[in-house]
Amino acid sequence: MNATGPSGDELLRLLGTLANPHRLRIVAALRAERAYVSQLARELGISRALLQLHLRKLEAAGLVSATLELSEDGKAMKFYEVEPFLVELSPDAIAAAAPTLSTPGLSDVEQGERP
């Protein structure tokens, strides 16, 4: 993201990533405190495998980050935390982002241009 807001592609990536109830719950839970996978899975009532899938998507979008730490008994534990973010979603913000959208794979007709 830049100082004026996200590009169209960045905005789509962020909104697409957050457009899932599990990922919204994960962000909400991590807002309170960082957590490791097993702890977070128990708290949210979902499997670790499903949680890890959603955490990877959130991490790829830059919304959460992870650090690997050793527990007292020597086990490697991956802790996740929310990265600060703020996205203004308004007609003006969308209008500013729209011209920067890239839509690979669409024909000129599908993109709204006349042949």
C-alpha positions, 0 to 999 in steps of 0.5 A: 500500500502507498500513502494514498491508499492501496492500488486496485489489485492490493484492495482486491487482495485485502478484501478477498482475503478478509471475505471469509468468516474464519479469517475475520475471526482469526484477525479478531482473536489475534488482535487481543494477543498473539497465539500459536496454532494449537492454542488458536485452533482450540480457541476458535473451534476449528482444526489446525489444518484448516487454521493453518490454511487460513493463516497462510492466506492472511500472512500472504496478504500481509495481515498477520506475521509469524515467528518461530520460538522454542518452548521450555521443553524444546518444541518449536512453536509458531506464534502469529500476530496481527500486523497493523493495517487500515483500509479506507473503504469508501466510494472515493477510495474505490474510485482512486483504486479502480484505474490501477486494476489489472485483470489478466486473462480478460479479453478487451470485451470482458474488460468493457472495451469495444472491439 
